[in-house]
């Protein structure tokens, strides 16, 4: 399990807002379940599986 830092969740939220994506669209882009994304962004969880973290991190680092 990977810890989800405030900085990571904030970066995820900012990029989601900039691209004007809802949870479903973000799920399609990242390959992460929309419920999981919702729980992370709303800070209901503070850890994630490594695979989930890696998918979200790759999306954050991807330049479009």
PyMOL commands that set and color helices and strands:
alter all, ss='L'
color gray80, all
select helices_A, chain A and resi 6-18+23-30+34-41+50-61
alter helices_A, ss='H'
color red, helices_A
select strands_A, chain A and resi 2-3+47-48
alter strands_A, ss='S'
color yellow, strands_A
deselect
rebuild
show_as cartoon
